[in-house]
């Protein structure tokens, strides 16, 4: 029987970090007993809350699955 994985979040994002930034994020995650992804999502939420006005609106490229369906 095939299983379907449930994704709670939308599109994925890849970010390159300095070793120091990564280590600091890992330390915060360890201290809070959460994942680095959780820390980053929380930081993004906080940033967007403090900056409610969207930056320049650029058309977002179609998601890979949407491009394949065309």
N, C-alpha and C positions, 0 to 999 in steps of 0.2 A: 504494500500500500504506500503510495507516494504521500509525503507530508508537505504541507504548505507552510512556509515560514511567515510568521506575522511580523510586519515592520511597523513599529509605532511611530516612526519619524519619516519625514519626507526625503527630499533629495540629500545625497551625501556630498560632503565637501572635503577636499584634501588640502591640508595646510602644512607648510614647511616651517619648522621652528628652530631656533638656536638650541644648542645643547643645554644652555643655562635656563632658557624659558621652559623647555621640556622638563628638566629636573625640578624646577619650581612648581610646575603644574602637577607633577607626580607627587611631590611632597604635600601639596594641598589636598590632592585626591586621597592619599594615604591617611592624612590626618582626619578627613571627614568620612573615611571608609566608603568612598564612592569611586567611580571611574573617572579617568581624565576626560572622557567624552562628556560626562555629566558636568564637570567643572566648566568645560568650554561652552556647553549649551547654556549654563547658568550665566556665564560672563556675557555671552551674546544677548541673552534676554535682558540683563541689566543695562547693557550698552544701548540697546534699542529703546528701552524704557526711558532712558535719560535723553535720547535723541529722537523724539517722536516724528520729526519731519523727515520724510524720506530724502535721501540724497538724489542726485540726478537719476531719473527713471530711464533706464536703457532697456530695450526689449530683451527679454531673457531667452536664450536659445532653447529650442525644444529639447525636452528630456530625451535621452537615447531611445527609450521605448516608443515615444511619440514619433521620432524621426523614422524609425524602422517601420512603423505602421503605415506611413505615407506611401 
